[in-house]
Amino acid sequence: MTIHVNESCVGCGLCVSMCPGVFTMTDEGVAAARDEIFPEQEAQAREAAESCPANAIEVTL
């Protein structure tokens, strides 16, 4: 699974609060996905992506 946060991110931090093992906030104030995503984090990461108010998180299996 790969996760990409696109330019639609508004920096609300919901993904970070839902799945801090996968998402982090950048110095620019937007979210980014970590390079390594473990299998046990996938369901939580998908839930965070579905909850994103800006639909900025792209998940690829």
N, CA, C and O atoms as a GROMACS GRO file, in nm:
protein
  244
    1MET      N    1   0.084  -0.117   0.000
    1MET     CA    2   0.000   0.000   0.000
    1MET      C    3   0.089   0.124   0.000
    1MET      O    4   0.188   0.131   0.072
    2THR      N    5   0.049   0.219  -0.082
    2THR     CA    6   0.116   0.349  -0.081
    2THR      C    7   0.011   0.457  -0.054
    2THR      O    8  -0.106   0.444  -0.091
    3ILE      N    9   0.055   0.561   0.012
    3ILE     CA   10  -0.034   0.671   0.045
    3ILE      C   11   0.034   0.800   0.003
    3ILE      O   12   0.153   0.822   0.028
    4HIS      N   13  -0.044   0.885  -0.060
    4HIS     CA   14   0.005   1.016  -0.104
    4HIS      C   15  -0.096   1.122  -0.060
    4HIS      O   16  -0.217   1.105  -0.078
    5VAL      N   17  -0.046   1.229  -0.002
    5VAL     CA   18  -0.132   1.343   0.033
    5VAL      C   19  -0.110   1.447  -0.076
    5VAL      O   20   0.001   1.497  -0.094
    6ASN      N   21  -0.218   1.479  -0.147
    6ASN     CA   22  -0.204   1.571  -0.260
    6ASN      C   23  -0.217   1.718  -0.217
    6ASN      O   24  -0.234   1.749  -0.099
    7GLU      N   25  -0.209   1.807  -0.316
    7GLU     CA   26  -0.208   1.951  -0.290
    7GLU      C   27  -0.341   2.006  -0.239
    7GLU      O   28  -0.350   2.124  -0.205
    8SER      N   29  -0.445   1.922  -0.234
    8SER     CA   30  -0.574   1.966  -0.181
    8SER      C   31  -0.575   1.975  -0.028
    8SER      O   32  -0.669   2.029   0.030
    9CYS      N   33  -0.472   1.923   0.036
    9CYS     CA   34  -0.465   1.922   0.183
    9CYS      C   35  -0.480   2.063   0.239
    9CYS      O   36  -0.413   2.157   0.194
   10VAL      N   37  -0.568   2.076   0.338
   10VAL     CA   38  -0.590   2.207   0.401
   10VAL      C   39  -0.520   2.216   0.538
   10VAL      O   40  -0.528   2.319   0.604
   11GLY      N   41  -0.453   2.109   0.578
   11GLY     CA   42  -0.377   2.112   0.703
   11GLY      C   43  -0.459   2.102   0.829
   11GLY      O   44  -0.417   2.151   0.934
   12CYS      N   45  -0.576   2.039   0.822
   12CYS     CA   46  -0.662   2.031   0.941
   12CYS      C   47  -0.605   1.937   1.049
   12CYS      O   48  -0.637   1.951   1.167
   13GLY      N   49  -0.522   1.841   1.008
   13GLY     CA   50  -0.459   1.750   1.104
   13GLY      C   51  -0.543   1.630   1.145
   13GLY      O   52  -0.502   1.554   1.232
   14LEU      N   53  -0.660   1.612   1.085
   14LEU     CA   54  -0.744   1.498   1.120
   14LEU      C   55  -0.673   1.365   1.096
   14LEU      O   56  -0.680   1.276   1.180
   15CYS      N   57  -0.605   1.351   0.984
   15CYS     CA   58  -0.536   1.225   0.954
   15CYS      C   59  -0.427   1.197   1.056
   15CYS      O   60  -0.407   1.083   1.097
   16VAL      N   61  -0.356   1.301   1.097
   16VAL     CA   62  -0.250   1.285   1.197
   16VAL      C   63  -0.308   1.239   1.330
   16VAL      O   64  -0.250   1.154   1.398
   17SER      N   65  -0.421   1.296   1.368
   17SER     CA   66  -0.481   1.257   1.496
   17SER      C   67  -0.540   1.116   1.489
   17SER      O   68  -0.542   1.045   1.589
   18MET      N   69  -0.587   1.075   1.371
   18MET     CA   70  -0.644   0.942   1.356
   18MET      C   71  -0.538   0.834   1.340
   18MET      O   72  -0.558   0.721   1.386
   19CYS      N   73  -0.428   0.866   1.276
   19CYS     CA   74  -0.327   0.766   1.244
   19CYS      C   75  -0.186   0.828   1.246
   19CYS      O   76  -0.124   0.844   1.142
   20PRO      N   77  -0.137   0.862   1.366
   20PRO     CA   78  -0.007   0.930   1.375
   20PRO      C   79   0.112   0.845   1.332
   20PRO      O   80   0.220   0.898   1.305
   21GLY      N   81   0.094   0.715   1.324
   21GLY     CA   82   0.202   0.629   1.278
   21GLY      C   83   0.225   0.638   1.128
   21GLY      O   84   0.331   0.597   1.079
   22VAL      N   85   0.128   0.691   1.056
   22VAL     CA   86   0.137   0.701   0.910
   22VAL      C   87   0.149   0.846   0.864
   22VAL      O   88   0.224   0.875   0.771
   23PHE      N   89   0.076   0.937   0.928
   23PHE     CA   90   0.072   1.076   0.883
   23PHE      C   91   0.146   1.167   0.979
   23PHE      O   92   0.152   1.142   1.099
   24THR      N   93   0.201   1.273   0.923
   24THR     CA   94   0.270   1.375   1.000
   24THR      C   95   0.241   1.511   0.937
   24THR      O   96   0.200   1.518   0.821
   25MET      N   97   0.262   1.616   1.011
   25MET     CA   98   0.245   1.752   0.956
   25MET      C   99   0.382   1.805   0.915
   25MET      O  100   0.480   1.788   0.987
   26THR      N  101   0.387   1.868   0.799
   26THR     CA  102   0.512   1.925   0.750
   26THR      C  103   0.532   2.065   0.808
   26THR      O  104   0.443   2.121   0.871
   27ASP      N  105   0.649   2.120   0.785
   27ASP     CA  106   0.678   2.258   0.827
   27ASP      C  107   0.589   2.358   0.754
   27ASP      O  108   0.569   2.470   0.802
   28GLU      N  109   0.536   2.318   0.638
   28GLU     CA  110   0.447   2.405   0.562
   28GLU      C  111   0.304   2.402   0.613
   28GLU      O  112   0.219   2.476   0.563
   29GLY      N  113   0.276   2.317   0.712
   29GLY     CA  114   0.143   2.312   0.772
   29GLY      C  115   0.044   2.222   0.701
   29GLY      O  116  -0.077   2.234   0.721
   30VAL      N  117   0.094   2.131   0.619
   30VAL     CA  118   0.007   2.034   0.553
   30VAL      C  119   0.052   1.893   0.593
   30VAL      O  120   0.161   1.873   0.646
   31ALA      N  121  -0.035   1.796   0.567
   31ALA     CA  122  -0.004   1.659   0.604
   31ALA      C  123   0.084   1.591   0.500
   31ALA      O  124   0.087   1.629   0.383
   32ALA      N  125   0.156   1.491   0.546
   32ALA     CA  126   0.236   1.406   0.458
   32ALA      C  127   0.230   1.264   0.514
   32ALA      O  128   0.214   1.244   0.634
   33ALA      N  129   0.244   1.168   0.424
   33ALA     CA  130   0.246   1.028   0.466
   33ALA      C  131   0.391   0.984   0.482
   33ALA      O  132   0.478   1.022   0.404
   34ARG      N  133   0.414   0.903   0.582
   34ARG     CA  134   0.548   0.849   0.603
   34ARG      C  135   0.580   0.750   0.491
   34ARG      O  136   0.489   0.696   0.428
   35ASP      N  137   0.706   0.726   0.468
   35ASP     CA  138   0.748   0.638   0.359
   35ASP      C  139   0.711   0.492   0.384
   35ASP      O  140   0.674   0.420   0.291
   36GLU      N  141   0.722   0.449   0.508
   36GLU     CA  142   0.697   0.308   0.539
   36GLU      C  143   0.566   0.292   0.613
   36GLU      O  144   0.544   0.353   0.718
   37ILE      N  145   0.478   0.210   0.557
   37ILE     CA  146   0.349   0.182   0.617
   37ILE      C  147   0.342   0.033   0.645
   37ILE      O  148   0.355  -0.049   0.554
   38PHE      N  149   0.321  -0.002   0.770
   38PHE     CA  150   0.316  -0.141   0.811
   38PHE      C  151   0.176  -0.198   0.790
   38PHE      O  152   0.077  -0.124   0.799
   39PRO      N  153   0.166  -0.327   0.763
   39PRO     CA  154   0.035  -0.389   0.739
   39PRO      C  155  -0.067  -0.362   0.849
   39PRO      O  156  -0.185  -0.344   0.820
   40GLU      N  157  -0.024  -0.358   0.973
   40GLU     CA  158  -0.117  -0.334   1.083
   40GLU      C  159  -0.169  -0.190   1.088
   40GLU      O  160  -0.261  -0.161   1.164
   41GLN      N  161  -0.111  -0.100   1.007
   41GLN     CA  162  -0.155   0.039   1.001
   41GLN      C  163  -0.251   0.065   0.886
   41GLN      O  164  -0.312   0.172   0.878
   42GLU      N  165  -0.266  -0.031   0.796
   42GLU     CA  166  -0.340  -0.007   0.672
   42GLU      C  167  -0.487   0.028   0.694
   42GLU      O  168  -0.536   0.124   0.634
   43ALA      N  169  -0.556  -0.045   0.779
   43ALA     CA  170  -0.699  -0.017   0.801
   43ALA      C  171  -0.719   0.122   0.859
   43ALA      O  172  -0.809   0.195   0.818
   44GLN      N  173  -0.636   0.157   0.955
   44GLN     CA  174  -0.646   0.289   1.018
   44GLN      C  175  -0.612   0.400   0.917
   44GLN      O  176  -0.674   0.506   0.918
   45ALA      N  177  -0.514   0.375   0.832
   45ALA     CA  178  -0.476   0.474   0.730
   45ALA      C  179  -0.589   0.492   0.629
   45ALA      O  180  -0.616   0.605   0.587
   46ARG      N  181  -0.654   0.384   0.589
   46ARG     CA  182  -0.767   0.393   0.496
   46ARG      C  183  -0.882   0.472   0.558
   46ARG      O  184  -0.947   0.553   0.491
   47GLU      N  185  -0.907   0.449   0.686
   47GLU     CA  186  -1.013   0.521   0.757
   47GLU      C  187  -0.982   0.671   0.761
   47GLU      O  188  -1.071   0.754   0.742
   48ALA      N  189  -0.857   0.704   0.786
   48ALA     CA  190  -0.817   0.845   0.788
   48ALA      C  191  -0.836   0.907   0.649
   48ALA      O  192  -0.882   1.020   0.638
   49ALA      N  193  -0.800   0.832   0.544
   49ALA     CA  194  -0.816   0.882   0.408
   49ALA      C  195  -0.963   0.908   0.377
   49ALA      O  196  -0.997   1.010   0.316
   50GLU      N  197  -1.049   0.818   0.417
   50GLU     CA  198  -1.193   0.834   0.393
   50GLU      C  199  -1.252   0.950   0.472
   50GLU      O  200  -1.353   1.008   0.432
   51SER      N  201  -1.189   0.985   0.584
   51SER     CA  202  -1.239   1.092   0.670
   51SER      C  203  -1.186   1.230   0.631
   51SER      O  204  -1.234   1.331   0.683
   52CYS      N  205  -1.089   1.236   0.542
   52CYS     CA  206  -1.027   1.363   0.504
   52CYS      C  207  -1.130   1.459   0.445
   52CYS      O  208  -1.193   1.426   0.344
   53PRO      N  209  -1.150   1.576   0.506
   53PRO     CA  210  -1.251   1.670   0.456
   53PRO      C  211  -1.216   1.730   0.319
   53PRO      O  212  -1.305   1.779   0.249
   54ALA      N  213  -1.090   1.725   0.281
   54ALA     CA  214  -1.048   1.781   0.152
   54ALA      C  215  -1.028   1.672   0.046
   54ALA      O  216  -0.991   1.702  -0.067
   55ASN      N  217  -1.052   1.547   0.084
   55ASN     CA  218  -1.027   1.434  -0.008
   55ASN      C  219  -0.886   1.440  -0.066
   55ASN      O  220  -0.865   1.418  -0.185
   56ALA      N  221  -0.790   1.472   0.020
   56ALA     CA  222  -0.652   1.494  -0.024
   56ALA      C  223  -0.564   1.370  -0.013
   56ALA      O  224  -0.448   1.374  -0.054
   57ILE      N  225  -0.617   1.261   0.042
   57ILE     CA  226  -0.534   1.143   0.065
   57ILE      C  227  -0.567   1.035  -0.038
   57ILE      O  228  -0.681   0.990  -0.049
   58GLU      N  229  -0.464   0.997  -0.112
   58GLU     CA  230  -0.479   0.895  -0.216
   58GLU      C  231  -0.415   0.765  -0.168
   58GLU      O  232  -0.297   0.763  -0.132
   59VAL      N  233  -0.492   0.657  -0.168
   59VAL     CA  234  -0.444   0.527  -0.123
   59VAL      C  235  -0.439   0.434  -0.244
   59VAL      O  236  -0.536   0.420  -0.317
   60THR      N  237  -0.323   0.370  -0.263
   60THR     CA  238  -0.305   0.275  -0.371
   60THR      C  239  -0.261   0.142  -0.310
   60THR      O  240  -0.167   0.136  -0.230
   61LEU      N  241  -0.330   0.038  -0.351
   61LEU     CA  242  -0.294  -0.095  -0.298
   61LEU      C  243  -0.182  -0.158  -0.376
   61LEU      O  244  -0.140  -0.269  -0.344
   0.00000   0.00000   0.00000
